[in-house]
Amino acid sequence: MPEEQLPSVMKHFEGLEDPRVVGRTHHKLFDMLFIAVTATIADSDDWEMMILWARERESWLRRYCELPRGIPSRFTISRLLRRLDPEALHQAFAAWMKDIQEVTAGDVVAIDGKTLRRSFDRAPDGKGAVHMVSAWMARNRVVLGQLKVEEKSNEITAIPELLKLLEIKGALVTIDAMGCQKEIAAKIVEKGANYILAVKDNQPTLAEDVERTFEEAREEQLICTATLDDGHGRVETREYYQCMDLSRLRTAEDWPGLKSLGKVVSHRYENGGRNSMETRYFISSLGRGVKRMANGMRAHWGIENKLHYVLDVVFSEDRLRTRKGDSAENMGVIRHIASNYLSGAEHIGYGVKKRRRLAAINTDILERILGI
């Protein structure tokens, strides 16, 4: 099959090592990965639905796959994804995104973690639930890369490893308070990017100093802007402040690239009188320019609303019981591949959920989503 007739991601799977015993396999690695990707795009969330869809679409699949023994069973494909090296799959995914998605200056890349809630194994020696950290580009709503957080570890150790996989020069990287670490700030600056890091009580000295700075700053030392959102029975206003004065920060010199501090005050007014106010603080390597800082702060929440929500509601990720071996982690990558293709298929129209259903019943639409 000529490369130009394949989905772009499949070209990056060619170097993956087959974990199965040589000479004792009936189905090709490429074929099973192709089925996993296309079936996931086409509204199939578990092994059984994948294979049912593949059997109904066998004649179409043979345009791109050899299928020497026909469609594999759900046990065969689940065993493969249980044993496939997830690190190699992460690297292939990141290489694919570098190939097709250029990060340009000013792009917001949000990094955040998500637990696959039903991926834990109840067996005495079973694994805990898989927690994945993802990098999501706000402009095109695509995942640039992801890594699993190792058991007995946390996002602090996973984020620097994820950053190594990414090409983010010129981007603005946003991370919640867990990622507010000097080593992570240093890695972002080393990659040629800027950062906005949320500040909370996990950095008590820093949090105290940032809050005090805004309390004591004179009006002329603050740059501010505001936004208004109205809908779904509520009105929300956000006031954004930027301060360039770092003199009150006792640890300012310890933070690579630090240039400014940020503050956002959110006021929410809901029908029925349930009103609330929240104040959040940030540190940043951005220079003067409160609107750019505000755009970065707002764009960060897109990873929750436009990626994690879609994975849970559209792909049923939190309800899936995939848990044996590395299958949960590997299927997490497959879902990110599917999500990227579906998010990029705006020419199809509709939302992601309807695009999946259309792809399930119409292979012409599936090919348009895949770009083949």
KADAGI-V120383 format. One line per field, one symbol per residue. ss: DSSP state (a for helix, b for strand, c for the rest). psi: psi as a letter, one per 30 degrees, with the letter a starting at -180 (. if undefined). burial: 1 if it has 16 or more other C-alpha atoms within 10 Angstrom, else 0. A space follows every 10 residues. Layout:
ss: ???
psi: ???
burial: ???
This chain:
ss: ccaaaccaaa accccccccc ccccccccaa aaaaaaaaaa acccccaaaa aaaaaacaaa accccccccc cccaaaaaaa aaaccaaaaa aaaaaaaaaa cccccccbbb bbbbbbcccc cccccccccb bbbbbbbccc cbbbbbbbbc ccccaaaaaa aaaaaccccc cbbbbcaaac caaaaaaaaa cccbbbbbbc aaaaaaaaaa aaaaaaccaa abbbbbbbbb bccbbbbbbb bbbccccccc caaacccccb bbbbbbbbbb cccccbbbbb bbbbccccca aaaaaaaaaa caaaaaaaaa aaacccaaac ccccccaaaa aaaaaaaaaa aaaccaaacc caaaaaaaaa acaaaaaaaa cc
psi: kkefgkkeef ffffgkkjfl kkfgkfkkee eeeeeeeeee ehgjfleeee eeeeefgeee effflehfga kllfeeeeee fefkjeeeee eeeeeeeeef jkjlkfkkjk kllkkjegfl kfleglllkk kkklkkkeeg hlkflllkkk kgaafefeee eeeffljgkf ljkkkafegi keeeeeeeee ggllljkkka ffieeeeeee eeeeefklef fkkllllkkj lhglkkkkkk kkkfjgffjf geffjkgkfl klkkjkkkjl kfgillkkkl llllgkakif eeeeeeeefe fffeffdeee eeeefheffk gkfkbgeeee feeeeeeeee eeefhfffaa leeeeeeeee fjfeeeeeef h.
burial: 0000011111 0110000000 0000001011 1111111111 1111111011 1111101100 1001101000 1110011111 1111110011 1111111100 0010011111 1110110111 1000001111 1111111100 1111111110 0001100111 1110111111 1111111111 0011111110 1011111111 0000011111 1011000000 0111000000 0000011111 1111110110 0100111111 1111011110 0000000000 1111111001 1011011011 1111001101 1001101101 0111111111 1111111111 1111100100 0110110111 0010110011 00
